[in-house]
Each structure stands twice: as C-alpha cells, then as structure tokens.
Amino acid sequence: MIGTTLQARIFVCTQDTNVRKSFNALSSIIKSAIHLDPLAGYLFVFKNKRAYRIKVVCWEGDGFAMWYKVLQKGTFPFPDLANFSSAGIEMDPSTLSLILQGIDLASIRRRET
C-alpha cells in the first residue's frame, strides 16, 4: 500500500477516467487536462466513474510506476470532485490514505493547527 509519509506531491484527476488506460494515455491526460508534467515525480490519482477502481501513476526517474486497485464491493469515498473548476486538485498524503482505507472524509473531524 502507498504510505502516508510520501515526499511527492499528489494530484487527483477530477474527471472520471477509464483507468484501464496505459501509461501513455494517462500521461496525455496529465499534460492536457491537469496541465502538469507527468515526469515531474508527482503521484497522479485517477478513478473511474463509479469510483470502485483507482490507479496511481508516478515517474520514478527511470520509468513509470503504477498502483492499481479494484474494489470487489463498495466505492472509494472521494469528495465530490465535480465542484472543482480545475481538472486536477492537489491532495495531502493523509487524505489519500483515508480514501484508500475507505474512510468517508465527511465523517472525520480534523484538528486545526
């Protein structure tokens, strides 16, 4: 599982994506929709329309790495991404970890620092 101590920035694609796409097709989405460089070393998170499939793509200097998860039951509890005007939003590692664990973000209370 992807750890919560990542140093890389994380960007979530707000558009529903066919997560069966290859590295090249997802790289094109990163360039054209999110307007970032796919080779920057960031983690890019994609979800399908029903939010039961998720794919994370990252350039590691010598090639792309991919993490892919398909839920047998239920969905990943993403926030409502339709409310964002941008095709990509930045997310902190702890929020991504909560989503991957199936924890509804609306049900938790975070401390103000």
Summary of the structure (lengths in Angstrom):
residues: 113
radius of gyration: 13.6
end to end distance: 27.3
largest distance: 39.8
contacts: 277
relative contact order: 0.23
helix: 23%
strand: 24%
